[in-house]
């Protein structure tokens, strides 16, 4: 027999067990014997401890044509099969008995039931990525200090069930950061959420004035970066390690995959105040992007509504007086109630809706203005917050300045005609200050993130100049058989034909590689080809009617008398139809990775073509316009204002706001790439300067370095 099966506590218990705990676990152990060549099943979740009899080999399974790679031999009195036991999942490693062996076995479910009954055993387990799921299964996942709030309460609401938390625990990972490390950088897109087991983090921030300020410390038992984890917000603070820290963390991508199958788990995650504010604004303004934080939203002053309604009240009272004098009878009151009363209610409702529909919203990414008149137009305009140059505020008269404190504000961006105007707004000076402070903070945040890369580069350069990687070995070109060449040619032809049909079939949006191609809405197409299409259908019906009449009367008219005129007019109608269709198909708006192309082409190039291409970096602000009945179907124009080309209008597009979002997405991506390239160029220049300085220091003495400096004494 083996020695004490619980003598080795490695990876199983963090402290020595007392007598009662030892007896409880010992009662769960069973002795199992295995023959040589026995392969432990991949779904076997028991934990084994090899006795002194036998030999077990750990290995990685490989495909049929590849050889298995052995990892190590299990030593006597050593526990194995940790991953399957703790995580209840199939592990990468497998185990096989090389010789007849005898093992102690610990059943996973029985062990969990015991942990639920005895809370002291929970505290005896270590805290690492293996044990964390066993702790979650028994609802006892805690920090090293039991006085601190546990991770479960820090991350999730009290309604979280044990089964759901066990699913979350499978994606929890453990980590460690040393003194001086930065785990989150201001202005980045770091989306992990952290729970500190011990240690301390310090939150710092570059504010709108460019000063580096301390925002506070994050201690043991607290979570960090939850807002970015939930809504992908840009990191607001830099988190630096003040004391060596151990933590648990969850990757956002892993959590998103989990809540796709278990949506209730996402609702139980404990939100931050910023997330609650974002959620409320998202319900109010559906166009807000994920992670976009609203700084301020304002509507026009209520006097905008009352100044329209109050003048209509005397008209209503005058109509009431007329009814009293001339129509003092039930019929007159009925007519007055139906006509004047409903008209007055409609007028009040329409003005109230018009007042509520107009607003300005300032976020950490853009300034958005909406102007909507129900049934007439809906204009949605935006300017990137970091491109704003000038803001003009006016108080038109004494009443607005001293009584209502309202005025007119104009926000101008880089470029021609790039502005947002809004009148009768509450506290325009305060709004101006909010826009400027938000702009300065966003610019400082971007600069902070760029400086991070510069610091990393300088650190690596000063520590030692890196050698360039050797060029990759060229792979020899494989020869293709005649069948492979014929097959590739056939596939290429199919793709070419499919692409040609893609350009002709009636679609108002399709993807061409990395490009997105837009056309006017298919409803516009129906409106344009409606007349020729209906005429063709009527023409066919008339032609069939004449043919039917001739058949009934014995066909007395010569066939040529029908064919010539009907063929001529039919050809005219078909050409008319194709002309209208080609006029719709030819005009396209192409969103390339680096630029936007507006193709205006007359049908069959009869009157020439015109192509306008502009880079996204030239677009200073965008506007979505929906007018009249087309607005009911969310069809409108996208107006792009640029500094050099004036403006480009994409007409009659489906969902213009979504098109604006796609343009903004590509513009931001292009700007990120441009900033990254500029940062790389600066790094190369600094690196070259450091290399020259290093070479100069190595080849000259100190006296030469200080030559020419007046008053300098060489020590």
N, C-alpha and C positions, 0 to 999 in steps of 0.2 A: 504493500500500500504506500501511497504517497504521504508526504508530511502534511502539516496543517494546510488545507486548501485556501484559507484566507490569510496565510502568513504574508504573502506578497500583496501589498496594497497599491502597486504601481498602476496608475491610470484607473483605479477603481475607487479608492477611498483616499481622502486627503488627511485623515488622521487615524490613529489606532482605535479599533472598535472596542467598546466595553463588552462585558460578558453577555448581557441580554441581547445586544445587537448581533454579537457573534453567533449566538444560538439561533436567533431568528433567521439569519441568512444561511447558516449551516443546514437548517432544515429544508431549505429550498434546493440544495445541491444534490445532484444524482451522479452516479458513476456510470460511464458509457465506455464500451470496448469497441474498437474498430479494427478491421482486417487491413493488411497491407494493400495499397492501391485504392482504398476508399476515398472518394471525392466528396467533400462536404458540399451540400446543396447551396446554390447561390441565394435562395430565399430562407436559409436556416438562420434564425435570429437569436439562437442561444449563444451564450458566452462560454468558452471552453478554457480549461487550464490543464495543460499536459502534465501527466504524472511522470515518474522516472522511467516508466516502461514505454518504449516506442519512440517514433520520430515523425514529425509533421513538417512539411515543406510549404512555404507560402510562395505564390507565383501570380503573375499577370496572365490571364488567358489571351490568346492571340487567334487570328483567323486560321482557317484550315491549312493554308499554304505556308504559314509562318510558324516559327518555333516558339514555344512558350518561354517566357523569360522569368527565371526564378529570382525571388527577392531575397529570402533568407530562410534559414531553418529555425523553427520554433524550439526554444530551449526548454528543458525540463522545468516544471513549476512556473511556466510563463503563460499568461492569459493570451488568448487570440480570438479573432472574429469580432473585434471591437465595433467596426463600422456598421455591420448589420445589426448587432445587438443594441447599440445606442440610437441609431437613426431609423431602424425598422425599414431599411431599404437595401437593395442589392448593391453590394460593394464592388469596387474594381478588382480587389485582390480575391484570390481563391486559395483553398487549403486542401492538401492531399496527404494521406498517411503513406509514408515511405515504408514503414514497418508496422507490424501489429502494435497498437498503442492503446493506452488506457487514459481517459480524461474525466475530469470533473466537469459537469454541465450545469449552467445557471439559466433557467427559463426567463425570458424577458418580461412577459406579462405577469408572472408571479412576483418578479422583482418590483415591478411598478406597483402592484397591489400592496406589497409590503411597505414601500415608500409612502404610499398614501395613508397607511395606518400609523406609521412611526415617523413623525416630523423630524426627529433628531437625526435620522439617517440622511435626510435631505441635505442637512448642513455638513454632513461628513463627506459628501461627494465633491470632487474638484469642479472648477468651472472652466471648461474648454469646449471647443466645437464638437467634440464627441459626446460629452456628458450632457450638454445643454438640452438635447431633445428628451432624454430620460427625465430630466428635471421638469421640463414643460409638460410631459405626459402625466406627471403626478401633481402638477399645479404648484410646484415649489421652486420655480426658477428665481433665484435671489442673487444679490450682489455678494461680494466676499464679506461685507459688513452687514449682518442681519438687521441692524438698526436702520439701514437705508431703505427707501422704497424699492420694491423689486421692479425688474424690467417690465414685467407684465402690466403693472399698474402705471408705469411711466409711459408706455407706448399705447395702451389700449384702455377702453372704457370698462367699467365694472361688469357690463353685460357679456363680456367675452367669455365664451365657454372653453372648457378644457380641451375639447376636440379641435376647435378652431385654433386655439393657441398652439396646439401640438403641430398643426400644419404650418403655422408661422415659424415655429422654432426650427423647422427643417432648413430654413433659409437664413437663420441667424449665424453670424460668424464672429470670431474673436480676433482682436487685434491689439497691437501695442505701438506706442509712439514715444520716442525718447525726448529728452529735454532739448528745446530749441526747434523742434520740427514744426512745420506748418501743415495742418491736415486739411484746412479749407482756406481758399484765397478769395478775398473780396473781388467781385466782378466775374468770378468763374461760374461754372455750371456743375458744381459738385453736388450730387443728389443722394449721398448716403445719409442715413440717420444714425446717430451715435448715442450710446448709453454708457456713461463713465462708471467703471467698476472701482477704480481708484485713480488718484492723480488730480490734475487741475489743468484746465484750458483757459486761455485769456482771449477775449473777443476785442479786437481793435478795428478801427474803421477810419478811412480817409474821408473826411466830410466835404461839404460843398465848398468850403474855403480852402481845401487842400491840406488841412491840418490832420495829423495822425492822432486820434483820440482813443482813449481806453473806454470800452463800453461795459466792461464787467467781466467776472470770472464764472466759469462753469465748473462745478464741484462734483465730487463723487455722488452718484445716485441721480444725476440730472441728465437730461437728453440734450442733444445739440443738432442743429441743422434740420429740424423737422419741417420747416416751411418749404425749403427747397426739395425735400423728400416727397412731400405731398403734391405740390403744384408746379414743380420744376422752376421755381423762382430763381433769379440770379442771386448768387450769394451776396448778402449784405455786409457781412463781417469777415475778417480774417481771424481764424482760430489757431492760436499758437500754443504749443505745449509748454507750460510753466513748470510742472512737475511730471516726471515720467508717468505715463498714463497707460492703463489697460482698459479696454472698452469692448463692448459688443456693438455690432453694426448690422444693418440690413441694406442691401443694394436695392435701389428703386426698381430696376428692371426685373429683378427676381420677385419683388412684391407685386408689381403690375401683372406678371404672369400668373401669380397666385390668385389675385382678386378677379381675374377673368373667369376662373372656374368657381371661385367662392366670393361673389360680390359683397356678401354681408360682412366679410372681414374688413374690407376697405372702409365701410361705414363706421366700424367700431374703432378705427384708429383715432387716438385722441388728438384733435386739431389744435393749432396755435391760434392766437388772436389774429395774426395776419391772414391765416387760412380762412377763418370765419369771416373776416372783412372781405377777402377775395370772393368767397362763395356768395355773399350777399350782393356784391357788385356784379358777379357773373350772372346771377338770376335777373338782375335789373338790366344789364347790358350784355346780351348774348354774344356780341362780337368781340368781347375781351379774350385775348389769347391766354393760353395756359402759362401761369407764372407772371402775368402782367399785373403789377400792383397799382391800384388807383390812388392817387394823391388827393384829388379834389374833383367833385362834380358839381356843377352849378347850372341853374335854370335862370330864366329872366325873372325880374321882380314881378310880384303879383299885380303891380299896377299896370303891367302890360295887358293883363286879362281884364281888369276893371275899367280901364280907359276905353275899351271897346263895348263893354256891356252897359255901363252907366248911361251913355247917350241914348241907348235904345229904350230905357225905362220911361222917359217922357212920352215917347211915341206910343208905347203900350198904354200909358195912362190916358193919352189923348183919344186913342181908339176906344178905351173903356168909357170915356165921357160921351162920345158919339153914340155908343150903344144905349147909354142911359137916356139920352135926349130923344133919339129917333126910333130906337128899336127896343123899348122897354117891355119886352114880352119873351116867353120861353124860347121861341124860335131864334130871336136875335141873340139871346145868351148862348144858345147852342152853337150858332154860327161863330160867335166871337170866341168861344172856348176852343172850337176845333181849329179855326183858321189862325187867329191871333195868338192863342195860348200855345199851340203846338209850334208855331213859327218862332215864338219867343224862346221856348225850351230848346228848339234846335239851334237857334243862334247862340244861346248861352253854352250849350254842350260843344258846339263846333269851336268856339273861341277858347274854351277850357282845354279841349283836346289839342288845339294848336299851340297853346301856351305850354302844355306838358310835354309835347313832342320835341321841342327845341331845347338843346342843352350843349354845354361844353364839358369835356372830361379831360383831366390831366392825369396821365399815367407815367410810370418810369420809363416808358418807351416812346410815347407820342402824345400830341395834343389833338383831340378829336372834336369836331363840331358837327352837329346834325341840325338841319333845317327841313321841316316837313309840314306840308299843307295837305290835309287829307283829301285824296281824290285828284290832286293836281301835280305835286312833285314831292320828292324825297331826296335831299342832297346830304351826302355823308363825306366829310372832308377831314383829312388828317395831315399832320406835319411831324416828322421825327423830332423828338424832344431835344436831341443834341445838335440839331441844325438851326435852332431858333437864334436869330441875330438881334432883333429889335421888337419892342412891344410899345405901342402907343395907347395911352389912356386919355379919354376926354370926358368932361362933365358938361353936357350940352346947355343946361340952364340952371337957374337958382334952385328950382324945386328938386331936381334930381341930385344936386350937390348937397343941399341942406336938409331936405325932408326924407327922400327915399334912399339917399346915398347910393345911387345907381349911376351908371355911365356907359361909355362905349369903349371897347377894347379891340385893338388890331394887333395880331401876332404875325410877324414877318419872318420868313426863313431865307436861307441863302438862295438867291436866284430871282428871276423876274416873275412878277405876279404870284409869288408864293406866299400867300397870307390867309389868315382866318379872321373874320370880322364878326363881332357880336355886340348888340346894343342892349341897353336897359338891363345891365347885369349888376348884381349886388356886389359892393365893395370891389371895384375893378383894380384898385391899387393893391389890395391884399392878394387878389388872384395873380396879378403881375409878379409879385414877390414869390408866390408859390411856384410859378412857372420857371422863374430864373433860378431859384434855389434847387429845384428838381433837375434842371438842365446842368447846373454846375456840379451837382452830386453825381449825375450819370457820367459826365466827362471825367470827374475825379476817379470814379469807379473803374472806368475803362483804362485810365492811366495807371491805376494801381495794379491791374491785372497784367498790363504790358511790362511794368517794372519787375513783376515776379519772374517772368521769363529772362529778363536781363540779369537779375540777380543770380538765377540758376546758371546762366551761361558764364558769367564772370567767375562764379565759384569754381566751375569745372575748368575754366581756362587758367585761373591762377594756380589751382592745385597741380595742374600738369597739362601741357598741350596734348590733345588727343591725336592719335594717328588715324589717317583715313583708312576706311575698310578696303580690303582687297577687292578688285573687280570680280563680279560673279562669273563663274565659269560658263562658257557658252555651251548650250545643249545642242548636240548634233541634230540636224533636221532629219526626221524620219521620212522614208520614202513611202509614197502612197500607191496603193494598187489601183488599176484601172477602175475597179468597181467603186472604190472610195472617191476617186475623182468624179466619176459619173454621179454618185450619190450627192456629193457636195454641190456640184453644178445644178442638179435638180432642186435641191433645197434652196439654193440661192435664187433660182428662177421663181420658185413658189413665193419666197419672201418679197421679191421684186414685184410680182403680180399682186400680192396681197397689199403691199405698200401703195401701189398705183390705185387699187380699189379703195383703200383707206382714204385717199385724197378725193375720191369722187362720191363716196356714199354720203348721205345727208346726216352728218354729225357736226354739232356745234362745238365739240371739244374732243381732241384725241391727243395721244402722246406719241411723239416721234423721237425715239431715243431719249436724250436728256432734255428735249424741247417739248413744251406744251403749246399746242396750236388751238387758238380760239377762232370761231366765226360768229357772225350774228346768230341770234337765237333761231331755232327751227320754226318758231311761231312767225318770225319775220319772213322766213322762207315760204311758209304757207300763205302769208299775206301777199307775197310777190308773185307766186306761181298760181294763186287762187283763180285769177281771171282767165289765164290761158288754159288751165286745167279744166275748169268748168265749161269753157267754150269747146274744148276738144271732146268732152263727154257728150255735150249737147249735139255737137257735129256728128259724132258716131251714131247717136240715137236717130238723128234725122236721116243719115245715110242708110241705116238699117230699115227705117220705116219706108223709104222709097223702094229699096230692094224688095221688101215684103209686098208692097203694093204691086210691083211689076210681076212678081211671082204669081200673085192671085189673079191678075188680068192676062196672064199668058205671055208676059215679057214682050210688049209691043214696041218699046223704045230701044234703040240700039245701045249696046253695052258701052261703047266708046263715049256716048253722050253723058254717061254717069261718071266714067272713070276719069276723064280729063278734068272737068271742073272740081270734082271731089278730091282728086289727087292734088291739084294745084292749091286749093284752099286748105287741105289737110297738111300739106307741106309748110304752108305759111304758119299755121297754128303750131306745128311741131317746132319750127324755128323760133317762134315767139316764146314757147315754153322753155326750150333749151337756152335761149338768150337770158331769160329771167333766172333760170337755175344757175347758169354759169356766172351771172352777175353776183349772185349770193355766194357761190363756192369760191370764187377767185379772191375775194377780200378776206385776208387772214391776219391774225395778230399772233406773233410767235414769241413765246417767252423762252429765250435761250439762257444758258447758265450765266452769261456775263452781260447780256443786252436784250433789249426788246425791239422787235421789228414789226412795223406797220406796213403791210403790203396792200396797196390799192391798185387793182388791175381791172380795166374795163373788159367786158366779155370778149373773148377771143383776141384780146389786145387790139381791138379796132381803133380805140382812141388812146392807146399808149398805157403805160403803167407808171406807178410812183411808189418808191420804197423809202421809208424813213426808219433809221435805226439809231437808237440812243442807249447809252450805258445806264445801268441802274444808279450809278453814283451821281448822275446828273439830275435824277428825279428828286425834287425838293419837297413836294407834297402831292397827295393824291386825293381824288374826290369821286364819289359814286353818286350818280344822278339817276333817279327813276321818276318819270313824268307820266301823268295821265293814267290811262287804262293799262299801259305796259307795266306800271308799278305794281298792279295787282298780281301779276305773274312773276314778280321779282326779275324784271328785264329792264336794263338801263344802260347808261354810258359810264365808262371809266375815264376820268380826265386826269392826265399826268402832266404836271407842270414842271418844266425844266429851266435851267438857267440860260441855255444857249438857244434851244429850239422853240421857246415859247411854251406850247402845250401840245400834247398828243391825245387824241380822243379815240377810245375804243368803243365803237357804237353798237348798241343793241345786243349786249352780252348777257347771258344768263348769270344770275347771282353776282352782280358787280362787286359786292363786298368781299366775297370769297376770292375773286380775281385780285383785288387789292391786297388781301392777305398773302396770296401766293407771290405777288410782286415784292411785297415787303420782306417775305422770307428769303427770296433770292437776292434782294438788295442787301440784307443783313449778312447773308453768307458771303457775298462778294466783298463786303466791307471787312469782314473777319479775315478773309484770305489776303486782302490788301494790307491790313494791319500786320498780319503775321509775316508777310513778305518784307514789309518795311522794318519790322523788328529784327528779322533775320539779317537784313542788309546792315542795320546798325550794329548787330552783334558781330558780323564779319569785320566791319570797320574797327570796332573796339578790339576785337581779337587780333587783328593785324597790327594795331597800335601797340598792344601788349607784347606781341611777338618782337616787334622792332625794339621796344624798350628793353625786353629781356635780353635780346641779342646785344644791345648797346651796353647794358650793365655787365654782361659777361666779357666783353672785349675791351672795356675801358676801365680805368681806375676811378676812384671816387673824386679825385681832384679834377679830372676832365669833366665829370658830370656837372660840377658846380662852376665851371669856367664861365666867365662873362657876367656873373652875378655880382653886382657892386655891393661892397660891404660884407661879402660872405667870407667867413674865416674858415679855412680848411682845418678840420680837427685832426 
